[in-house]
Amino acid sequence: MQPVAAVSLVFTMVLSAVLWIQVLRLSVAESTGLTVLAILCPPIPLALLLFDSHHRQRLLPLAVLVAGFSSIVAIYS
């Protein structure tokens, strides 16, 4: 693995953890069913929370950063 891919992988993992914590926090505030989904399968509540404009302002930049860094990892590994 090249150094660029290694550094990008670290950023991807850290930003993914931050995004998951944000999804958990917002889904706990929304409903219990969404919280269970956030624990078991985080992409589903993430997609559901992105439909609301208030949640989109918090989650979309993190999701774009995670996607960008993971694509860098895929290209350089």
VMD Tcl script that draws the C-alpha trace (Angstrom):
set ca {
  {0.00 0.00 0.00}
  {1.35 3.36 -0.98}
  {1.68 6.14 1.59}
  {-1.10 8.19 -0.03}
  {-3.49 5.25 0.27}
  {-2.44 4.58 3.87}
  {-3.01 8.16 4.98}
  {-6.30 8.31 3.09}
  {-7.38 5.06 4.74}
  {-6.75 6.54 8.18}
  {-8.77 9.66 7.29}
  {-11.54 7.46 5.89}
  {-11.76 5.40 9.06}
  {-11.78 8.43 11.36}
  {-14.36 10.32 9.30}
  {-16.51 7.19 9.01}
  {-16.52 6.83 12.79}
  {-17.49 10.50 13.20}
  {-20.24 10.10 10.59}
  {-21.58 6.98 12.31}
  {-21.65 8.75 15.68}
  {-23.55 11.66 14.10}
  {-26.04 9.26 12.51}
  {-26.50 7.50 15.86}
  {-27.00 10.79 17.68}
  {-29.52 12.11 15.18}
  {-31.40 8.82 14.92}
  {-31.74 8.59 18.71}
  {-33.39 12.00 18.60}
  {-35.73 10.91 15.79}
  {-37.06 7.46 16.75}
  {-36.24 4.10 18.31}
  {-36.63 2.19 15.05}
  {-34.18 4.47 13.32}
  {-31.74 3.96 16.20}
  {-31.89 0.18 15.83}
  {-31.28 0.55 12.10}
  {-28.36 2.90 12.78}
  {-26.73 0.28 14.98}
  {-27.34 -2.65 12.62}
  {-27.04 -1.04 9.17}
  {-25.90 2.62 9.18}
  {-26.40 3.40 5.45}
  {-30.20 3.07 5.70}
  {-30.69 5.71 8.43}
  {-28.06 7.88 6.74}
  {-30.11 7.87 3.55}
  {-33.31 8.54 5.50}
  {-31.75 11.39 7.49}
  {-30.36 13.03 4.33}
  {-33.91 13.76 3.16}
  {-34.34 16.32 5.97}
  {-32.63 19.63 5.22}
  {-31.43 20.25 8.80}
  {-29.75 16.86 9.00}
  {-28.41 17.18 5.45}
  {-26.34 20.22 6.44}
  {-24.51 18.16 9.05}
  {-24.25 14.79 7.37}
  {-23.66 15.53 3.69}
  {-20.19 17.11 4.04}
  {-19.00 14.17 6.14}
  {-20.47 11.65 3.71}
  {-18.79 13.39 0.76}
  {-15.43 13.42 2.57}
  {-15.72 9.72 3.41}
  {-16.58 8.91 -0.21}
  {-13.71 11.03 -1.50}
  {-11.07 9.55 0.77}
  {-12.29 6.00 0.16}
  {-12.07 6.56 -3.59}
  {-8.48 7.75 -3.14}
  {-7.76 4.55 -1.23}
  {-9.32 2.49 -4.03}
  {-7.30 4.27 -6.73}
  {-3.91 4.11 -5.02}
  {-4.07 0.66 -3.44}
}
mol new
graphics top color blue
foreach p $ca { graphics top sphere $p radius 0.5 }
foreach p [lrange $ca 0 end-1] q [lrange $ca 1 end] { graphics top cylinder $p $q radius 0.2 }
display resetview
